[in-house]
Amino acid sequence: MRLFVTGPTGCGKSTLASELAHKASLPVFPLDEMHWVRQPEGDVRRDPAARLAMLDSVVQRDAWIVEGVQFKWADKAMEHATHIVILDIPRWKNNVQIFRRFLGRQCFPRNNSRGTLQALREELRWSADYYGYERSMLFEKVSRWPDKLTIIRTHKDAITFTLALQHDTDSLLSEKL
């Protein structure tokens, strides 16, 4: 099983990917870790050839979850995925989730730079970009793989997909036995 999970900043991609990974015993590969070189003074974009090489090494595996907003350069993951999952929540709800995450970072600071007002503004701008034009680009791109596509708009949709995936995983395991 190979899953590609995407959607706007702050929509719950990492949370869903973690839940699915736990239920299906799959490794998770965040696109953020391929896209950015983490440095104490601030993240730096990784060289495009290097991040594509990292992605290529992941998609050659038999089973994985790749998650992230960076769908523009992740065609190889979508091509190799058995499921493409888009978290397509309303923009207002996405903004609420971004604010909740910011408040959580304020209450429980970690050693990262994402709990600042500047980071909040960035995430809100990224969200605006996503809903302004990137969302339509994403849906146009995934139209090549309609048989793989699952769109999650509500919490109920996420539960339904998770249960179906768990059923598929259980069926595969019983076939192997």
N, C-alpha and C positions, 0 to 999 in steps of 0.2 A: 504494500500500500504506500502510495506517495501522494502527499497533500500539499497544495499551494494555498496559503491563506493570506488574503489581502483585504484592504479597506483603508479608510482615512486614518490619520494620526489620532490615537486615543480612543479608537472604537472598540478595542478589546481583542485584537488579533493575537497578541501574546498570551492573554489569558485563555482564549479558546484553544490555541495551539498547545499550551501546557496541559489543559484538560484532555484533549484528544491524545496527546503523547502518553499521558498516564494510563488512559483506558486501553490504548492499542499498543503500548510498549514500543513507541517510535521515537527516534531521536529528533530533536527540534533544531533547526538551523535558522537563526534570525538574519534577515537580509541586512539589518543595521550593522551587524558584526562584519559583514562582507563589504558594506558600503563605506564605513568609517574606520579610521585608525584612531583608537582611543588614546588621548594624551592628556596629562594633568592640566595643561594650559588651554585645552579645548580640542574637540574632535576635528580631524582633518579627513577630507574625502580621499578614499583609496584610489589608486590608479585604476581606470576602467578595465584594462587588460588583467590586472591582478584580481579584481573582484569577480570578473567573468571566469577566470581560472578556478577561483574558490568555488563558485557556483557549479561549475562543470564537475568538479571532484565530488560535490554533494549529490548531484543528480545521477551520477553513475552508480550510486548505491541502490540496493534492492528496496529499501524502505526508508522513508523520511517525511518530515514536515518542514517545509520552507515557509516562513512567515515574514511579512513586511509590506510596507507601503510602496517600496521601490519596484513596482511592476514594469516600469519603462525598460529596464535592462534585464528582466528576469524571464524572458521568453523561453529559455531552455528549461527552466523549472516548470513552466506551464505546459510545455510540450511533453515532458516526461511524467507529469503528474497523472495520477488516476482520478483525482478530484481537484477541482479548482473551486475554492470557497471564497466568496466575496461577502464581507460584512457591510451591508448597505443600509446603515441606520440613518434616520433623519438628521439633517444638519444641526438642528437645535439640540438634539440628544447628544450628538457628538461633542458640541461645545460644552454642554453640561458635564460630560465625562472628562473633558480636558480640564475644566475648572476643578472638579473633584480630585483628579490626580494631582493637580498643582497644590491644592489644600493638603492632601495627604503628604506630599513632599515637604510642605511647610511644617506639619505636625511631627513628622518622622523623618528628619533630614538624614540623608546618607552622604557619603563622599562622592557626590556627583554634582554637575552644574545644571541639572534640569529643574531645580526648585526655585529658580529666580524669576522675577517679573519679565526679564528679557526672554527667558525660555518659554514662559507662558505666551508672550506675544508671538514668538516664533511658531509655536504649535497652533495658535489660533490662525496665523497667516497661512501655515501649511494646510490647515483644514479648509480655509477659504479657497485656496488654490485648488484643492482636491474637488470641492463641490462646484467651484467655478468653471473648471475645464478638464481637470485630470480624470474625474469620474467618467465622463463621456469617452475619453481616450481609452480607459480601462475596459469599459463595456464593448467598445468597438474591437479592441484587441482580443478579448475572450470570446467574441462571436465565432472565432475559428474552431472553438471546442465546445459546442453547446451540450454535447453528451456528457461532458465532465463537470459542467457548471452547477454549483449550488449557490443560491443567493440567500443570505440570512439577514432578515430585516428586524426580527424580534427575538427576545429571549426564548420564546417557545420554539421558533425555527431552529435555534442553536441546540436546544434539547432534543428535538426531533432528529436533527442531523447526527448528533452525538450517539443517540440510541441506534440509529440505522447503521452507523459506522461500526459501533460495537457489535451489532448483530452480524455484519459482514466479517468482522475480525473473528468472531466466535465460529462462524461457518467455515472460514478458511482453516482455522485450527483443527476443527473436527474432521475436515477432509484430509488433513495431513496425518491424523492419527489413524 
